[in-house]
């Protein structure tokens, strides 16, 4: 039996596709999934049908097939049946196009569950703002759980803490961290500058004038 690895929160990232972009995408979605386009398929714009389009339209397609089969049963002439099948094929393609448009529009937000989306009583589409806000807040957060990641993070925090302590100490002598330590960008080596450390004493020439 394996236990779930604990996640450690270490900071936030800048999202490539944030909430403001989601809102623009949702406006596009609202212009795509409309009452008129669903009416062409024999459907009403409801929360159920809206979500089904986002999921790929399987339920709508199944209902269309049932209606087509039932209508064909009442027909006698093969020509009528062929026309009915042609009509179904056209409507089926319209549904496929609608679903592809919705999929492309929500491409960067496909991890958002379809259950978030709603159709209000006035027929306008919307979404659960609380869930969307929580989704983007969580997307910004960076977690680690791998032992190697945790090891690197541990060393990085030790270095950060040491630099912070040094930066608090050095101003007493008129110095900064960059005066006593240099990091070689290409060599990736940390170099201590002993000649500047020698200036870190009471009365040194870089000590700020006493008030």
GROMACS elastic network, one bead per residue, 0.5 to 0.9 nm:
[ bonds ]
;  ai    aj funct       b0    kb
    2     5     6  0.88763   500
    3     6     6  0.88969   500
    5   145     6  0.61022   500
    5   146     6  0.79818   500
    6   144     6  0.83932   500
    6   145     6  0.59329   500
    7   143     6  0.57582   500
    7   144     6  0.54743   500
    7   146     6  0.85661   500
    8   142     6  0.82942   500
    8   143     6  0.51651   500
    8   144     6  0.52354   500
    8   145     6  0.62604   500
    8   150     6  0.82260   500
    9    12     6  0.86107   500
    9   141     6  0.69932   500
    9   142     6  0.58691   500
    9   144     6  0.66901   500
   10   141     6  0.77499   500
   10   142     6  0.58390   500
   10   143     6  0.59193   500
   10   144     6  0.73307   500
   10   153     6  0.83115   500
   11   140     6  0.83399   500
   11   141     6  0.59166   500
   11   142     6  0.53950   500
   11   143     6  0.76016   500
   12   139     6  0.86017   500
   12   140     6  0.51496   500
   12   142     6  0.54357   500
   12   143     6  0.89032   500
   13   139     6  0.82046   500
   13   140     6  0.51073   500
   13   141     6  0.62886   500
   13   142     6  0.65658   500
   14    17     6  0.88220   500
   14    18     6  0.83120   500
   14   140     6  0.65588   500
   15    18     6  0.54036   500
   15    19     6  0.89428   500
   15   136     6  0.87027   500
   15   139     6  0.75841   500
   15   140     6  0.63302   500
   17    20     6  0.80046   500
   17    21     6  0.59233   500
   17    22     6  0.71680   500
   17   108     6  0.69563   500
   17   109     6  0.84315   500
   18    21     6  0.54796   500
   18    22     6  0.63484   500
   18    23     6  0.89095   500
   18   136     6  0.70406   500
   18   139     6  0.89351   500
   18   140     6  0.88774   500
   19    23     6  0.61807   500
   19    24     6  0.87246   500
   19   132     6  0.81839   500
   19   133     6  0.79486   500
   19   136     6  0.66197   500
   20    23     6  0.51737   500
   20    24     6  0.65740   500
   20    25     6  0.87897   500
   21    24     6  0.51287   500
   21    25     6  0.62173   500
   21    26     6  0.85748   500
   22    26     6  0.60184   500
   22    27     6  0.85937   500
   22   106     6  0.80359   500
   22   108     6  0.84023   500
   22   109     6  0.74696   500
   23    27     6  0.62556   500
   23    28     6  0.87345   500
   24    27     6  0.51377   500
   24    28     6  0.64850   500
   24    29     6  0.87547   500
   25    28     6  0.50786   500
   25    29     6  0.62496   500
   25    30     6  0.87512   500
   25   105     6  0.58249   500
   25   106     6  0.66928   500
   26    30     6  0.61796   500
   26    31     6  0.86801   500
   26   105     6  0.76874   500
   26   106     6  0.77579   500
   26   126     6  0.84549   500
   27    30     6  0.51136   500
   27    31     6  0.64952   500
   27    32     6  0.88329   500
   28    31     6  0.51758   500
   28    32     6  0.63687   500
   28    33     6  0.89030   500
   28   102     6  0.87064   500
   28   105     6  0.70460   500
   29    32     6  0.50085   500
   29    33     6  0.61299   500
   29    34     6  0.89167   500
   29   101     6  0.80787   500
   29   102     6  0.61099   500
   29   105     6  0.64637   500
   29   106     6  0.79735   500
   30    33     6  0.55434   500
   30    34     6  0.67621   500
   30   124     6  0.81642   500
   30   125     6  0.64192   500
   30   126     6  0.83781   500
   31    34     6  0.63590   500
   32    37     6  0.81387   500
   32    98     6  0.71462   500
   32   101     6  0.73463   500
   32   102     6  0.72483   500
   33    36     6  0.85188   500
   33    37     6  0.67666   500
   33    38     6  0.73245   500
   33    45     6  0.81104   500
   33    50     6  0.71446   500
   33    53     6  0.79067   500
   33    98     6  0.71575   500
   33    99     6  0.88192   500
   33   102     6  0.77226   500
   33   125     6  0.89375   500
   34    37     6  0.54021   500
   34    38     6  0.63607   500
   34    39     6  0.85304   500
   34    45     6  0.69014   500
   34    50     6  0.89820   500
   35    38     6  0.53762   500
   35    39     6  0.59889   500
   35    40     6  0.87682   500
   35    43     6  0.83814   500
   35    44     6  0.64930   500
   35    45     6  0.52890   500
   35    46     6  0.89646   500
   35   123     6  0.81927   500
   36    40     6  0.63985   500
   36    41     6  0.89762   500
   36    44     6  0.87060   500
   36    45     6  0.86334   500
   37    40     6  0.53029   500
   37    41     6  0.69744   500
   37    43     6  0.86899   500
   37    45     6  0.89893   500
   37    94     6  0.85343   500
   37    95     6  0.87259   500
   37    98     6  0.83185   500
   38    41     6  0.51332   500
   38    42     6  0.64727   500
   38    43     6  0.50696   500
   38    44     6  0.60102   500
   38    45     6  0.63834   500
   38    49     6  0.83962   500
   38    95     6  0.84074   500
   39    43     6  0.50116   500
   39    44     6  0.59459   500
   39    45     6  0.78929   500
   40    43     6  0.73419   500
   40    91     6  0.76273   500
   40    94     6  0.87596   500
   41    44     6  0.87452   500
   41    60     6  0.82354   500
   41    64     6  0.74859   500
   41    91     6  0.63025   500
   41    92     6  0.82320   500
   41    94     6  0.80876   500
   41    95     6  0.73852   500
   42    60     6  0.89899   500
   42    64     6  0.77550   500
   43    46     6  0.86499   500
   43    49     6  0.75772   500
   43    60     6  0.76890   500
   44    49     6  0.72575   500
   45    48     6  0.80410   500
   45    49     6  0.60272   500
   45    50     6  0.64026   500
   45   119     6  0.74130   500
   45   123     6  0.71761   500
   45   124     6  0.89552   500
   45   125     6  0.89119   500
   46    49     6  0.52597   500
   46    50     6  0.59378   500
   46    51     6  0.84498   500
   46   118     6  0.77137   500
   46   119     6  0.55666   500
   46   120     6  0.81537   500
   46   121     6  0.89943   500
   46   123     6  0.76104   500
   46   125     6  0.87291   500
   47    50     6  0.51261   500
   47    51     6  0.61030   500
   47    52     6  0.84654   500
   47   115     6  0.87995   500
   47   117     6  0.71595   500
   47   120     6  0.78052   500
   47   125     6  0.81250   500
   48    51     6  0.53649   500
   48    52     6  0.61063   500
   48    53     6  0.88005   500
   48   118     6  0.80899   500
   48   119     6  0.84158   500
   49    53     6  0.62014   500
   49    54     6  0.86821   500
   49    57     6  0.79227   500
   49    59     6  0.81297   500
   49    60     6  0.71559   500
   50    53     6  0.53868   500
   50    54     6  0.65928   500
   50    55     6  0.88706   500
   50    57     6  0.89764   500
   50   114     6  0.87424   500
   50   117     6  0.75072   500
   50   118     6  0.72485   500
   50   119     6  0.72840   500
   50   125     6  0.82098   500
   51    54     6  0.50855   500
   51    55     6  0.62395   500
   51    56     6  0.87378   500
   51    57     6  0.84027   500
   51   114     6  0.54515   500
   51   115     6  0.67275   500
   51   116     6  0.85576   500
   51   117     6  0.64763   500
   51   118     6  0.75594   500
   52    56     6  0.61670   500
   52    58     6  0.68727   500
   52    59     6  0.65586   500
   52    60     6  0.71641   500
   52    99     6  0.88533   500
   52   114     6  0.80425   500
   53    56     6  0.51373   500
   53    58     6  0.79819   500
   53    59     6  0.87667   500
   53    60     6  0.79551   500
   53    95     6  0.81924   500
   53    98     6  0.73504   500
   53    99     6  0.53727   500
   53   100     6  0.89521   500
   53   102     6  0.72265   500
   53   103     6  0.87592   500
   54    57     6  0.70740   500
   54    99     6  0.64179   500
   54   100     6  0.88435   500
   54   102     6  0.59593   500
   54   103     6  0.65605   500
   54   106     6  0.84177   500
   54   114     6  0.65189   500
   55    58     6  0.76228   500
   55    99     6  0.78613   500
   55   102     6  0.89928   500
   55   103     6  0.82380   500
   55   114     6  0.68463   500
   56    59     6  0.86101   500
   56    95     6  0.89602   500
   56    96     6  0.79135   500
   56    99     6  0.54923   500
   56   100     6  0.78282   500
   56   102     6  0.86474   500
   56   103     6  0.79248   500
   57    60     6  0.53216   500
   57    61     6  0.60575   500
   57    62     6  0.86224   500
   57    95     6  0.71584   500
   57    96     6  0.76919   500
   57    98     6  0.88083   500
   57    99     6  0.64814   500
   58    61     6  0.51410   500
   58    62     6  0.61602   500
   58    63     6  0.87637   500
   59    62     6  0.51148   500
   59    63     6  0.63640   500
   59    64     6  0.86762   500
   60    63     6  0.52399   500
   60    64     6  0.62246   500
   60    65     6  0.87254   500
   60    95     6  0.83665   500
   61    65     6  0.61929   500
   61    66     6  0.86807   500
   61    92     6  0.71201   500
   61    95     6  0.76919   500
   62    65     6  0.51439   500
   62    66     6  0.62942   500
   62    67     6  0.87343   500
   63    66     6  0.50996   500
   63    67     6  0.62242   500
   63    68     6  0.85623   500
   64    67     6  0.51969   500
   64    68     6  0.61179   500
   64    69     6  0.86479   500
   64    88     6  0.78325   500
   64    91     6  0.86746   500
   64    92     6  0.80778   500
   65    68     6  0.50324   500
   65    69     6  0.61044   500
   65    70     6  0.85563   500
   65    88     6  0.79703   500
   66    69     6  0.51885   500
   66    70     6  0.61630   500
   66    71     6  0.85738   500
   67    70     6  0.51891   500
   67    71     6  0.60978   500
   67    72     6  0.85708   500
   68    71     6  0.51566   500
   68    72     6  0.60861   500
   68    73     6  0.86932   500
   68    84     6  0.74046   500
   68    85     6  0.77308   500
   68    88     6  0.69598   500
   69    72     6  0.51720   500
   69    73     6  0.63473   500
   70    73     6  0.53210   500
   70    74     6  0.70890   500
   71    74     6  0.55784   500
   71    75     6  0.70518   500
   71    81     6  0.89519   500
   71    84     6  0.82451   500
   72    75     6  0.52211   500
   72    76     6  0.83000   500
   72    80     6  0.82009   500
   72    81     6  0.59048   500
   72    84     6  0.70576   500
   72    85     6  0.84445   500
   73    76     6  0.78806   500
   73    81     6  0.87876   500
   75    78     6  0.79513   500
   75    80     6  0.66118   500
   75    81     6  0.65375   500
   76    79     6  0.87603   500
   76    80     6  0.74266   500
   76    81     6  0.77863   500
   77    80     6  0.53677   500
   77    81     6  0.66177   500
   77    82     6  0.89001   500
   78    82     6  0.61465   500
   78    83     6  0.86542   500
   79    82     6  0.50522   500
   79    83     6  0.62604   500
   79    84     6  0.85821   500
   80    83     6  0.51581   500
   80    84     6  0.61724   500
   80    85     6  0.86342   500
   81    84     6  0.50012   500
   81    85     6  0.61523   500
   81    86     6  0.85890   500
   82    85     6  0.50233   500
   82    86     6  0.61105   500
   82    87     6  0.85734   500
   83    87     6  0.61313   500
   83    88     6  0.85428   500
   84    87     6  0.50998   500
   84    88     6  0.62059   500
   84    89     6  0.86765   500
   85    89     6  0.61394   500
   85    90     6  0.86589   500
   86    89     6  0.50792   500
   86    90     6  0.63029   500
   86    91     6  0.87266   500
   87    90     6  0.51487   500
   87    91     6  0.62580   500
   87    92     6  0.84723   500
   88    91     6  0.51103   500
   88    92     6  0.58655   500
   88    93     6  0.85049   500
   89    93     6  0.61719   500
   89    94     6  0.86226   500
   90    93     6  0.52343   500
   90    94     6  0.63275   500
   90    95     6  0.88347   500
   91    95     6  0.63041   500
   91    96     6  0.86491   500
   92    95     6  0.51529   500
   92    96     6  0.62787   500
   92    97     6  0.87232   500
   93    97     6  0.61029   500
   93    98     6  0.85256   500
   94    97     6  0.51340   500
   94    98     6  0.62070   500
   94    99     6  0.86789   500
   95    98     6  0.50623   500
   95    99     6  0.61835   500
   95   100     6  0.85839   500
   96    99     6  0.51625   500
   96   100     6  0.61129   500
   96   101     6  0.85963   500
   97   100     6  0.50902   500
   97   101     6  0.61429   500
   97   102     6  0.86516   500
   98   101     6  0.51994   500
   98   102     6  0.63368   500
   98   103     6  0.86834   500
   99   102     6  0.50930   500
   99   103     6  0.60984   500
   99   104     6  0.86522   500
  100   104     6  0.61405   500
  100   105     6  0.84949   500
  101   104     6  0.52267   500
  101   105     6  0.61184   500
  101   106     6  0.86629   500
  102   105     6  0.50624   500
  102   106     6  0.61890   500
  102   107     6  0.83473   500
  103   106     6  0.52725   500
  103   107     6  0.57634   500
  103   110     6  0.78798   500
  104   108     6  0.83865   500
  105   108     6  0.79676   500
  105   109     6  0.85792   500
  106   109     6  0.50440   500
  106   110     6  0.58656   500
  106   112     6  0.89390   500
  107   110     6  0.56705   500
  108   111     6  0.80264   500
  109   112     6  0.56230   500
  109   113     6  0.89236   500
  110   113     6  0.73556   500
  110   114     6  0.86218   500
  111   114     6  0.89196   500
  112   115     6  0.84822   500
  112   116     6  0.73776   500
  112   132     6  0.79496   500
  112   135     6  0.75543   500
  113   116     6  0.59111   500
  113   117     6  0.81932   500
  114   117     6  0.57644   500
  114   118     6  0.88836   500
  115   118     6  0.75688   500
  115   127     6  0.86625   500
  115   128     6  0.87773   500
  116   126     6  0.85810   500
  116   127     6  0.53930   500
  116   128     6  0.53543   500
  116   129     6  0.84492   500
  116   131     6  0.70666   500
  116   132     6  0.76971   500
  117   125     6  0.74566   500
  117   126     6  0.58750   500
  117   128     6  0.65780   500
  118   124     6  0.85471   500
  118   125     6  0.57869   500
  118   126     6  0.51708   500
  118   127     6  0.54254   500
  118   128     6  0.75580   500
  119   122     6  0.80328   500
  119   123     6  0.59484   500
  119   124     6  0.56617   500
  119   126     6  0.59734   500
  119   127     6  0.81459   500
  120   123     6  0.53555   500
  120   124     6  0.54407   500
  120   125     6  0.60837   500
  120   126     6  0.70007   500
  121   124     6  0.74298   500
  122   125     6  0.88717   500
  126   129     6  0.86948   500
  127   130     6  0.88939   500
  127   131     6  0.84442   500
  127   132     6  0.76892   500
  128   131     6  0.55740   500
  128   132     6  0.63281   500
  128   133     6  0.87609   500
  129   132     6  0.50405   500
  129   133     6  0.60001   500
  129   134     6  0.84665   500
  130   133     6  0.52836   500
  130   134     6  0.62004   500
  130   135     6  0.85652   500
  131   134     6  0.50916   500
  131   135     6  0.60064   500
  131   136     6  0.87804   500
  132   136     6  0.63814   500
  132   137     6  0.86137   500
  133   136     6  0.54152   500
  133   137     6  0.61826   500
  133   138     6  0.86352   500
  134   137     6  0.50665   500
  134   138     6  0.61250   500
  134   139     6  0.85400   500
  135   138     6  0.52503   500
  135   139     6  0.61421   500
  135   140     6  0.88113   500
  136   140     6  0.62561   500
  136   141     6  0.88637   500
  137   140     6  0.53993   500
  137   141     6  0.68394   500
  138   141     6  0.53229   500
  138   142     6  0.84452   500
  139   142     6  0.78559   500
  144   147     6  0.86077   500
  144   149     6  0.63018   500
  144   150     6  0.67752   500
  144   153     6  0.89398   500
  145   148     6  0.85503   500
  145   149     6  0.68784   500
  145   150     6  0.67035   500
  146   149     6  0.52198   500
  146   150     6  0.62746   500
  146   151     6  0.86965   500
  147   150     6  0.50108   500
  147   151     6  0.60809   500
  147   152     6  0.86930   500
  148   151     6  0.50360   500
  148   152     6  0.62981   500
  148   153     6  0.85576   500
  149   152     6  0.52500   500
  149   153     6  0.60886   500
  149   154     6  0.85506   500
  150   153     6  0.50154   500
  150   154     6  0.60400   500
  150   155     6  0.87663   500
  151   154     6  0.51322   500
  151   155     6  0.65063   500
  151   156     6  0.86723   500
  152   155     6  0.53166   500
  152   156     6  0.60962   500
  152   157     6  0.86425   500
  153   157     6  0.60909   500
  153   158     6  0.85944   500
  154   157     6  0.53240   500
  154   158     6  0.63659   500
  154   159     6  0.88311   500
  155   158     6  0.50963   500
  155   159     6  0.63000   500
  155   160     6  0.86172   500
  156   159     6  0.51699   500
  156   160     6  0.61228   500
  156   161     6  0.86133   500
  157   161     6  0.60120   500
  157   162     6  0.84890   500
  158   161     6  0.51783   500
  158   162     6  0.61782   500
  158   163     6  0.86418   500
  159   162     6  0.51270   500
  159   163     6  0.61474   500
  159   164     6  0.85604   500
  160   163     6  0.51967   500
  160   164     6  0.61567   500
  160   165     6  0.87125   500
  161   164     6  0.50957   500
  161   165     6  0.62956   500
  161   166     6  0.86736   500
  162   165     6  0.51820   500
  162   166     6  0.62252   500
  162   167     6  0.86147   500
  163   167     6  0.60222   500
  163   168     6  0.86133   500
  163   177     6  0.73690   500
  164   167     6  0.50481   500
  164   168     6  0.63255   500
  164   169     6  0.87840   500
  165   168     6  0.51720   500
  165   169     6  0.63852   500
  165   170     6  0.88962   500
  166   169     6  0.50800   500
  166   170     6  0.61134   500
  166   176     6  0.83492   500
  166   177     6  0.66392   500
  167   170     6  0.55945   500
  167   171     6  0.70874   500
  167   175     6  0.86400   500
  167   176     6  0.63228   500
  167   177     6  0.56961   500
  168   171     6  0.66000   500
  168   172     6  0.82474   500
  168   176     6  0.89822   500
  169   172     6  0.61675   500
  169   173     6  0.80360   500
  169   175     6  0.88112   500
  169   176     6  0.88400   500
  170   173     6  0.55293   500
  170   174     6  0.65129   500
  170   175     6  0.50263   500
  170   176     6  0.56680   500
  170   177     6  0.70286   500
  170   200     6  0.74515   500
  171   175     6  0.51964   500
  171   176     6  0.63265   500
  171   207     6  0.81467   500
  171   208     6  0.84078   500
  172   175     6  0.74263   500
  172   200     6  0.83499   500
  172   201     6  0.89302   500
  172   202     6  0.85873   500
  172   207     6  0.65453   500
  172   208     6  0.73077   500
  173   176     6  0.87213   500
  173   199     6  0.74951   500
  173   200     6  0.54532   500
  173   201     6  0.66597   500
  173   202     6  0.72024   500
  173   203     6  0.83080   500
  173   204     6  0.70119   500
  173   205     6  0.83523   500
  173   206     6  0.57854   500
  173   208     6  0.67173   500
  174   200     6  0.82310   500
  174   204     6  0.88511   500
  174   205     6  0.85111   500
  174   208     6  0.57330   500
  175   178     6  0.82198   500
  175   179     6  0.61573   500
  175   180     6  0.78697   500
  175   196     6  0.84305   500
  175   199     6  0.85725   500
  175   200     6  0.76834   500
  175   206     6  0.68958   500
  175   207     6  0.79849   500
  176   179     6  0.52550   500
  176   180     6  0.71466   500
  176   181     6  0.89115   500
  177   180     6  0.56092   500
  177   181     6  0.59584   500
  177   182     6  0.83506   500
  178   181     6  0.52409   500
  178   182     6  0.60031   500
  178   183     6  0.86959   500
  179   182     6  0.75964   500
  179   193     6  0.73780   500
  179   196     6  0.64742   500
  179   197     6  0.82176   500
  180   191     6  0.83884   500
  180   192     6  0.58063   500
  180   194     6  0.71395   500
  180   195     6  0.82619   500
  180   196     6  0.56739   500
  180   197     6  0.58950   500
  181   190     6  0.69131   500
  181   191     6  0.56945   500
  181   193     6  0.59050   500
  182   189     6  0.83009   500
  182   190     6  0.57994   500
  182   191     6  0.50755   500
  182   192     6  0.64253   500
  182   193     6  0.74442   500
  183   186     6  0.89242   500
  183   187     6  0.83035   500
  183   188     6  0.65690   500
  183   189     6  0.58266   500
  183   191     6  0.61829   500
  183   192     6  0.88558   500
  184   187     6  0.51365   500
  184   189     6  0.52681   500
  184   190     6  0.63535   500
  184   191     6  0.75634   500
  185   188     6  0.53839   500
  185   189     6  0.77631   500
  186   189     6  0.81674   500
  187   190     6  0.86712   500
  192   196     6  0.88852   500
  192   197     6  0.83425   500
  193   196     6  0.57111   500
  193   197     6  0.65011   500
  193   198     6  0.89989   500
  194   198     6  0.62525   500
  195   198     6  0.52748   500
  195   199     6  0.71663   500
  196   199     6  0.53044   500
  196   200     6  0.72091   500
  197   200     6  0.53392   500
  197   201     6  0.85981   500
  198   201     6  0.72985   500
  198   204     6  0.85084   500
  199   202     6  0.86975   500
  199   203     6  0.87687   500
  199   204     6  0.53357   500
  199   205     6  0.68757   500
  199   206     6  0.69480   500
  199   207     6  0.84717   500
  200   203     6  0.86748   500
  200   204     6  0.63915   500
  200   205     6  0.89156   500
  200   206     6  0.79841   500
  200   207     6  0.80068   500
  201   204     6  0.53108   500
  201   205     6  0.89198   500
  201   207     6  0.79675   500
  202   207     6  0.71020   500
  203   206     6  0.81184   500
  203   207     6  0.62193   500
  204   207     6  0.54590   500
  205   208     6  0.83624   500
  206   209     6  0.88483   500
  207   210     6  0.84136   500
  208   211     6  0.88328   500
